[in-house]
Amino acid sequence: MSQRDQLRALFSEAVRAVSAEMCMPKKIPASQHGRTVVIAVGKAAAEMMRVAQLRSASPLEGLVVTRHGHLPAENAPWTNVEIIEAGHPYPDDNSVRAANRALEIARSLEAGDHLLVLLSGGGSALLAAPTHGISLADKQTITRDLLRSGATIEEINCVRKHLSKIKGGRLAVAAGAAQVTTWIISDIPGDDPSFVSSGPTVADATTLGLASDIVQKYGIEASAQIQSALADSANETPEADSLGLAGGETVVLARARDALSYARAYAEGLGYHVTDLGDQLQAESRHLGASHAALARRLSKDGVARAIISGGETTVTVVNKLGRGGRNLEYLLGLAIALDGAEGIYALACDTDGIDGTEDAAGAIIGPDTLERARAVGLDPAEHLAENQAYCFFEALGDLVVTGPTLTNVNDFRAIIIDAK
């Protein structure tokens, strides 16, 4: 295989490792004394529901909430399952409808019933139940401002939890005395389940004060309605002990570490000596790219075939609101500029859900000829990076990786391979 084919194969192996087919338990728990209801939320929601239906002793009832276009091609017509496709990364009217429907289902449960929640990344936007006094438009604006600010996903979700009627454990509270089990495919660095989709069934340790501090930290000019909500003690997230949230069972089924482990084994099978930088990297995308370029240059000096793999979720500070790109594309452009055509070094960076940012690409691939080819067609790499136009840069070169929705999500996957000399 060519270096580019090897990188694509590494990404495919990483995604396969964290698919619902690979990570979902073989047996689906059922209530012995009442109903078993499933609420699946996130970019992997429909695929998790599909696998759950196949592995359940009897047909399951419930709700699937996923991003527009994230339904499996072979999706079966589930008789008792409602499906709602909603907006991401910004909530839409369907997000509000989905959140209200999920709360309605949870409130219908009684003691002896069992609520199984299948959770994956993306649910923070897909389930939007604005708290009293704020509108969907308010939620859309604060979400957009946070995403453009360079805030981490934990910081963004902290704010979201305190502006919601469903996040931060409130869905579990709505389920009352019913048993609640939550299975998670985690897209959060560190895999804290309370931050995956803003933890609708998981107790929250953040506070209103912290949420307000985050808004101020990034200089966000929040509306009067948002400021009022963040100052209202009624919007503090529920305490686990007093509301029984601590008794729910929460299991993380798949995480970025699993994707990296499988990718490492695959790379070693190709003959590479692997440097694993871990699955919790968080930094400005372009800066991390430059840092990894320095590491790749240093490792390339010994003449050994090497692979550098990493995961996590980087950030992008948006200066051009009309820019097109994503975390992985900015990382790669920063990496390519810093490598400056270094011989024998290739790299891929992709989001494991198949969508980097808001565009149609999972990410892209670079090689030693990337900058040379760009300049030959009149592209200025530094200008494209400065203007948040990484997508346009890689699109023009034909170097985008387009997979479509993968129906899973453990966040970013990055791989650099270095040829032996």
Secondary structure, DSSP 8 states (H G I E B T S, - for coil): --HHHHHHHHHHHHHHHTSHHHHS-SS----SSS-EEEEEESTTHHHHHHHHHHHSSS--EEEEEEETT-S-TT----TTEEEEEE-SSS--HHHHHHHHHHHHHHHT--TT-EEEEEEETTHHHHS--B-TT--HHHHHHHHHHHHHHT--HHHHHHHHHTTBSSTTTHHHHHTTTSEEEEEEE--STT--TTTGGG-TTS-----HHHHHHHHHHTT----HHHHHHHT-GGGS---HHHHTGGGSEEEEEE-HHHHHHHHHHHHHHTT-EEEE--S-B-SBHHHHHHHHHHHHHHHGGG---EEEEEEE--B---S-TT----HHHHHHHHHHHHHTT-TTEEEEEEETTS--TTSS-SEEEE-TTHHHHHHHTT--HHHHHHTT-HHHHHHHHT-EE-----S----EEEEEEE---
